[in-house]
């Protein structure tokens, strides 16, 4: 049985191996796009956003679970930073194979499989969350939650293949922003459970997400498609690894998305340790920490849309200045022991990390489109692979953020050393963006 999309045969003749495969996909063709392409792409984008949102929620699950660790669990503050860093590290490592699997088995097919894999960390967490469990067991289960972090790379690679160059920033921003909202959503769920049934019932959080995982996989199965041309990707990852721009943008993505995910996982612990008199209980922390990931997630599509209009490099270079200024506000507030200023500074950091994540990721398809000589298939192939690399390396930045906080608090009992490190790194990112993509002799405005 075959399925049509109610479009004229000359513009939407989709022979396929099954009803879910699309062999003829030409998003840069205005007629094709207006008659059927936009509608199909939107449907896949909506499903992708929901599936990635659930994946991010599971990935960030342990930023919530640590709030339920009473003294009976015998986990100190440095140990909690490690518990939030471990899933970040695993998720970063999984992003490379996840993005590659989209090109091997199809975006729809891998979304279903990767969605169902989220059941494993959820069920394991429900089984072990009780006082007396060993720290080693908690570390292992937290590490398994990293599978949720891999979903981002495969989702972004898939969405990139559906959209024309002029709309990639917005589409990628919406997809990533909707996924990033999973961090804030998980923390809101945790807050609701803490308010409703108390810190002794962490399994309630997990019980809310298990049915959502099943729903996400079912939606992907029913409404998403595989693109044949996106699976014809021989040597894409190899070629991306060999391209210096892949590594440059990946480093910039550490500064933007690495900051977002690192701060999202660590802020609750930072507030509890640095402002213990104001945030003595997990409930007080949970009441405010979700705001940062929420702001950052909402700002990511803004960064993508600004990049569509102004250019990703132009937006990113200004944004790194703003991130350094926000980190300086946090540092000043920390030294002055001013909680209101500290909180404002961190919210600004989240906002600018969201904008920068959207603008930096938009740079990837623009860079490889300029390099492809007008060959859309080459551009999609290389950009998709580079997104996987950048997503993995950028997520590793979240590990560095958590480790920086851990070492700073262990050595100095404040986060000041970490904040200084962030400012220095944003300055490096500013310089790289300027010299590599804006101050280019003979370069073209659409280069990035």
C-alpha positions in Angstrom: 0.0 0.0 0.0 1.3 3.5 -0.9 0.2 6.8 0.5 -0.1 10.1 -1.4 0.1 13.6 0.0 -2.6 15.1 -2.2 -0.2 17.1 -4.4 0.2 17.3 -8.1 2.3 14.4 -9.5 4.8 16.7 -11.1 5.8 18.3 -7.8 5.2 15.6 -5.2 5.7 12.2 -6.8 7.1 10.3 -3.8 8.0 6.7 -4.6 8.9 5.0 -1.4 9.9 1.7 0.1 6.9 2.0 2.5 4.4 4.7 3.2 6.8 6.4 5.6 9.7 6.8 3.2 10.0 9.9 0.9 12.4 9.5 -2.0 11.8 12.9 -3.8 12.4 15.8 -1.4 13.3 19.3 -2.9 12.8 22.0 -0.2 14.7 24.6 -2.1 12.2 24.3 -5.0 9.6 27.1 -4.2 6.7 25.3 -6.0 7.5 22.0 -4.3 7.8 23.7 -0.9 4.6 25.7 -1.1 2.4 22.9 -2.4 3.3 20.1 0.0 6.9 20.4 1.3 6.1 22.9 4.0 3.2 20.9 5.4 5.1 17.7 5.6 8.1 19.4 7.2 5.9 21.1 9.8 4.3 17.8 10.7 7.7 16.1 11.2 9.0 19.1 13.1 6.1 19.1 15.6 6.6 15.4 16.3 10.3 15.9 16.6 9.9 18.7 19.1 7.8 16.6 21.4 10.0 13.5 21.2 13.1 15.6 21.8 11.4 17.4 24.7 10.8 14.1 26.5 14.4 13.0 25.7 15.7 16.2 27.3 13.5 15.6 30.4 15.0 12.2 30.9 18.5 13.5 30.3 18.0 16.2 32.9 16.2 13.8 35.3 19.1 13.7 37.7 19.2 17.5 38.1 15.8 16.9 39.7 16.6 13.6 41.5 19.4 15.2 43.5 16.8 17.5 45.1 15.2 14.3 46.6 18.5 13.0 48.1 17.9 13.5 51.8 20.8 13.0 54.3 19.7 9.4 54.5 21.3 8.9 51.0 24.7 10.1 52.3 25.6 12.1 49.2 27.5 15.3 49.8 27.5 18.4 47.6 30.6 17.5 45.4 29.0 14.0 44.9 25.8 15.6 43.7 27.7 17.7 41.1 29.1 14.4 39.8 25.7 12.9 39.6 24.5 15.7 37.3 27.7 15.6 35.3 27.7 11.9 34.5 24.5 11.9 32.3 25.8 15.0 30.5 29.0 13.2 29.6 27.2 10.0 28.4 24.7 12.1 26.4 27.5 14.0 24.8 29.3 10.7 23.8 26.1 9.3 22.4 25.4 12.2 20.1 27.8 11.0 17.4 26.3 7.5 16.9 22.8 8.9 17.3 23.3 11.4 14.4 24.9 8.7 12.3 22.0 6.3 12.9 19.6 8.8 11.4 21.5 8.5 8.1 21.6 4.7 8.4 18.0 3.8 9.3 16.0 7.0 8.7 14.8 9.8 11.0 11.4 8.4 11.8 12.7 4.9 12.5 15.5 6.1 14.8 13.2 8.5 16.6 10.9 5.6 17.5 13.8 3.4 18.7 15.7 6.2 20.6 12.4 7.2 22.2 11.7 3.7 23.5 15.2 3.5 24.9 14.2 6.2 27.4 12.2 3.7 29.3 15.4 2.0 30.5 16.8 5.0 32.6 13.2 5.8 33.8 12.5 2.3 35.1 16.0 1.9 36.6 15.6 5.2 38.5 12.2 4.1 39.8 13.8 0.9 41.0 16.8 2.3 42.9 15.6 5.7 44.4 15.4 4.8 48.1 17.5 5.6 51.1 20.4 3.3 51.6 21.1 2.7 47.9 24.9 2.8 47.2 26.4 5.9 45.5 27.9 3.6 42.8 24.4 2.4 41.9 23.2 6.0 41.7 26.1 6.9 39.4 25.4 4.0 37.1 21.7 4.8 36.8 22.5 8.5 36.3 24.8 7.5 33.5 22.1 5.5 31.7 20.0 8.6 31.7 22.5 10.0 29.2 20.6 8.2 26.4 18.2 11.2 26.5 21.0 13.5 25.5 21.7 11.6 22.4 18.2 12.3 21.0 19.1 15.9 20.4 21.7 15.2 17.7 19.6 12.8 15.8 16.6 15.1 16.0 18.5 18.1 14.7 20.2 16.1 11.9 16.7 15.0 10.8 15.0 18.4 10.9 17.9 20.0 9.0 17.3 17.7 6.1 13.6 18.7 5.9 14.0 22.5 5.6 15.3 24.9 3.0 18.4 27.0 3.8 16.4 30.2 4.4 14.3 28.6 7.1 16.9 26.3 8.8 17.7 28.8 11.6 14.0 29.1 12.7 13.3 25.3 12.3 16.4 24.2 14.1 15.8 26.9 16.8 12.2 25.7 17.4 13.2 22.1 17.5 16.1 22.7 19.9 14.1 25.2 22.0 11.2 22.8 22.4 13.6 20.1 23.3 15.6 22.3 25.7 12.3 23.1 27.5 12.5 19.5 28.7 15.0 20.7 31.3 12.7 23.3 32.7 9.7 20.9 32.5 11.5 18.2 34.4 12.3 20.7 37.1 8.7 22.0 37.2 7.5 18.4 37.6 10.0 17.9 40.4 8.8 21.1 42.1 5.1 19.9 41.8 6.0 16.6 43.3 7.9 18.2 46.2 5.0 20.5 46.9 2.3 17.8 46.5 3.7 14.7 48.1 7.1 15.6 49.5 10.8 14.7 49.1 10.2 11.1 50.1 8.5 10.3 46.8 10.9 10.7 43.8 9.2 7.8 42.0 6.2 10.0 41.3 8.4 12.1 39.0 9.4 9.1 37.0 5.8 7.7 36.9 4.8 10.9 35.1 7.4 10.4 32.4 7.0 6.8 31.6 3.6 7.2 29.8 4.9 10.3 28.0 7.8 8.2 26.6 5.3 5.7 25.1 3.2 8.5 23.7 6.2 10.2 22.0 7.3 6.9 20.4 3.7 6.3 19.2 3.5 9.8 17.6 6.8 9.3 15.8 5.6 6.0 14.5 2.3 7.4 13.2 3.2 10.9 11.9 6.9 11.1 11.0 8.8 10.3 7.7 12.2 9.0 6.6 14.0 10.9 3.8 15.8 8.7 1.4 18.4 11.4 0.4 19.3 11.9 4.1 20.2 8.2 4.4 22.5 8.3 1.4 25.3 9.7 3.5 28.4 7.6 2.9 31.5 9.0 4.6 29.6 12.1 5.9 30.9 11.8 9.4 34.4 11.1 8.2 34.4 14.2 5.9 32.9 16.3 8.7 35.7 15.2 11.1 38.3 16.3 8.6 36.8 19.8 8.1 38.3 22.5 10.4 35.0 24.4 10.5 33.4 21.5 12.2 35.8 21.8 15.1 35.7 25.6 15.2 31.9 25.7 15.4 31.9 22.8 17.9 34.2 24.9 20.2 31.8 27.8 19.9 28.9 25.5 20.8 30.6 24.5 24.0 30.3 28.2 25.0 26.6 28.4 24.1 24.8 25.1 24.5 27.5 23.8 26.9 26.7 26.7 29.2 23.0 26.2 28.9 23.0 22.5 29.8 25.7 22.9 32.4 24.0 25.7 34.2 20.6 24.0 33.9 22.0 20.9 35.7 24.1 22.7 38.2 22.2 25.9 39.3 20.2 24.2 41.9 23.3 22.8 43.6 25.1 26.2 43.3 22.3 28.0 45.0 22.1 25.4 47.8 25.8 25.6 48.5 26.6 29.3 47.9 23.4 30.7 49.4 22.6 28.0 51.9 21.0 30.5 54.3 18.4 31.5 51.6 18.0 28.1 50.0 18.3 25.6 52.8 15.7 23.1 51.4 15.3 21.4 48.0 11.8 22.9 47.8 13.1 26.5 47.9 15.7 25.7 45.2 13.1 24.0 42.9 10.9 27.0 43.2 13.3 29.1 41.1 15.8 26.9 39.3 13.4 26.0 36.5 13.2 29.7 35.4 16.8 29.6 33.9 16.3 26.6 31.5 12.8 28.0 30.7 14.3 31.4 29.6 17.2 29.8 27.7 14.8 27.5 25.9 12.5 30.2 24.8 15.4 32.4 23.6 16.9 29.7 21.4 14.4 30.1 18.5 15.0 33.8 18.8 18.7 33.2 18.2 17.9 31.0 15.2 15.5 33.6 13.6 18.0 36.4 14.2 20.6 34.3 12.5 18.3 33.7 9.5 18.0 37.5 9.1 21.4 38.8 10.1 23.8 35.8 9.8 24.8 33.4 12.5 28.3 34.7 13.0 27.1 38.3 13.4 24.6 37.3 16.1 27.0 35.0 17.8 29.9 37.4 18.1 27.7 40.0 19.8 26.2 37.3 22.0 29.5 36.2 23.4 30.2 39.7 24.6 26.8 39.7 26.3 27.5 36.3 27.9 30.9 37.5 29.3 29.1 40.6 30.7 26.4 38.4 32.3 29.1 36.2 33.8 30.9 39.3 35.2 27.6 40.3 36.9 27.4 36.8 38.5 31.0 37.1 39.7 30.4 40.5 41.2 27.2 39.4 42.9 29.0 36.3 44.3 31.8 38.5 45.8 29.2 40.9 47.2 27.1 38.0 48.5 24.0 39.6 46.7 21.5 36.9 45.9 19.1 39.2 43.8 22.0 40.4 41.6 23.4 36.8 41.4 20.0 35.5 40.2 19.5 38.3 37.7 23.0 37.6 36.3 22.3 33.9 35.9 19.0 34.5 34.2 20.9 36.7 31.7 23.4 33.9 31.2 20.6 31.5 30.4 19.0 34.0 28.0 22.2 34.6 26.1 23.2 31.0 26.1 19.8 30.3 24.4 20.3 33.0 21.8 23.8 31.8 21.1 22.9 28.2 20.8 20.4 29.1 18.1 22.7 31.4 16.2 25.8 29.1 16.4 23.8 26.0 15.3 22.5 28.0 12.3 26.1 28.7 11.3 26.6 25.0 10.5 24.3 24.6 7.5 25.3 28.1 6.3 28.9 27.2 6.3 28.5 23.9 4.5 26.1 25.4 2.0 28.7 27.9 1.1 31.3 25.2 0.8 29.1 22.8 -1.3 29.2 24.9 -4.5 25.4 24.9 -4.6 25.0 21.1 -4.3 22.1 20.7 -1.8 22.8 17.0 -1.1 26.4 17.6 -0.3 25.4 20.5 2.0 22.8 18.4 3.8 25.2 15.5 4.1 28.1 17.4 5.6 25.9 19.7 7.7 24.0 16.8 9.2 27.3 15.1 10.2 28.8 18.3 11.5 25.7 18.8 13.7 26.3 15.5 15.3 29.9 16.4 16.1 29.1 19.9 17.3 26.2 18.6 19.4 28.4 16.0 21.1 31.3 18.4 21.8 28.9 21.2 22.8 27.2 18.9 25.3 30.6 18.0 26.7 30.8 21.6 27.7 28.0 20.9 30.2 30.3 18.4 31.9 33.1 21.0 32.1 30.7 23.5 33.7 29.7 21.0 36.4 33.3 20.0 37.0 34.4 23.6 37.2 31.8 24.3 39.9 32.8 21.2 41.8 36.5 22.1 41.8 35.8 25.7 42.6 33.6 24.9 45.6 36.0 22.2 46.9 39.0 24.5 46.7 37.6 27.9 47.6 34.0 27.2 48.9 32.7 29.7 46.3 32.1 29.5 42.5 34.2 32.5 41.8 37.0 30.6 40.1 34.5 29.0 37.8 32.9 32.3 36.9 36.3 33.7 36.0 36.9 30.7 33.8 33.6 31.2 32.0 34.4 34.8 31.2 37.8 33.9 29.8 36.2 31.2 27.6 33.6 33.5 26.2 36.3 35.9 25.3 38.1 33.1 23.4 34.8 32.3 21.6 34.3 35.9 20.6 37.8 36.0 19.1 37.4 32.8 17.2 34.0 33.9 15.7 35.4 37.2 14.7 38.6 36.0 13.1 37.2 32.8 11.5 33.9 34.0 10.2 33.6 37.8 10.2 37.1 39.1 9.6 37.7 36.9 6.5 39.6 38.4 3.6 37.4 37.9 0.5 34.8 36.2 2.5 31.1 36.4 1.7 28.3 37.6 4.1 26.5 34.2 3.8 29.6 32.3 4.9 28.1 31.8 8.3 
